[in-house]
Amino acid sequence: MKKFKLNTLLYLAISIGVLSGCQSWYGPENLNDTHAAYNHAIVNSLSQEMLLNLVRLKYRDRPYFLNINSVTASMSIRSSLGLGTSTTIAGSSSVSPEMGISFTQSPTISYAPLGGEDFLKSLLSPIPIEAVLVMAQSGWRAERIFGLCIERINNLSNAASASGPTPAMQPEYQLFQEFLAAFHYLQSKRVIEFGISLDSSKHIEVRFLETNDKQAKLAIKKIQRLLTIQPSHRYQLSTNFIENNPKYWNIRLRSISSLLHYLSQNINVPVLHQQQGLVTSTINEKGVIFNWDKTPAGELFKIQSSDEKPENAYLKVFYREHWFYIADNDLNSKSTFMLLTQLFNLQAGQQKAVNPTLTIPVGNQ
């Protein structure tokens, strides 16, 4: 009888230890596992939505944005412990411990459409010049920031006709590209900077710094010639195109909507879709199909397409029976996509979502 009691107590002690260990694992350890998984899923979902909307714009389909309002996950653990008895025909009996453990996780995800008057205004309003300059000073290359966000500076057009649905004729962009190259050189040599004026107007100024670099001096002269401005070391940034002041850099910035359109132009659309007239094919002055790779945005961003599911995709979506994706080794496009999401969150992503919300309980796992 003592042996029976000792065995039973031993079984109970082992079972309690196992259950305690499982509960300890289920708490902090489970948080470590699920937090990263949810984070990855949310980022990937929002990125796929952005890529899908870019493809929709190329086909002149309606884009749509859903905001993930909340993700909640209730977790529970149930355990049972007891003793079971069994009796044989011969009359002998035995006692054995019985233990059960069950885990339950019930995630719930709430969606809400981004829309309403405020959201539309934020999509259609120009990106604030302060935001562009802050990003240009925070490590982003000038060609990427200015090449995407600036639609026009003085008399230089950065493919302004590409700020909407795909144009039929090739846009103007060549002189603006020359401006970007000169600006990039000055930025790399730290010969140009932006700042707030010291007078009471507190306007934003562009300043050329003193330099002995001959190539930098040539770049400054080239910018002055391209912008048709007077030789000077200080210029004021303005958005007023009515007043043609030779001491101003007049800048027209794109909205998020026009930026999305601009980036959507350089999509490698299947030939069959072109033949079926599902997209507009832009042509140059010679009647040849224009290559969007040549534009400032096209040099920085490209979406590929494939009949088969791509193996080397950083991001992919399935649309109109084809795969559209950004290649994982296309670092230029990945950087531009990151910048796009930052600008979207800054300009439009912080707007309140409108009702109704869509709540989806995810199956237990």
PyMOL commands that set and color helices and strands:
alter all, ss='L'
color gray80, all
select helices_A, chain A and resi 2-58+116-124+129-137+142-149+160-163+174-188+214-226+256-264+271-275+292-294+331-349
alter helices_A, ss='H'
color red, helices_A
select strands_A, chain A and resi 66-87+93-113+150-153+156-157+192-196+204-208+234-238+248-253+304-306+313-319+322-327+358-361
alter strands_A, ss='S'
color yellow, strands_A
deselect
rebuild
show_as cartoon
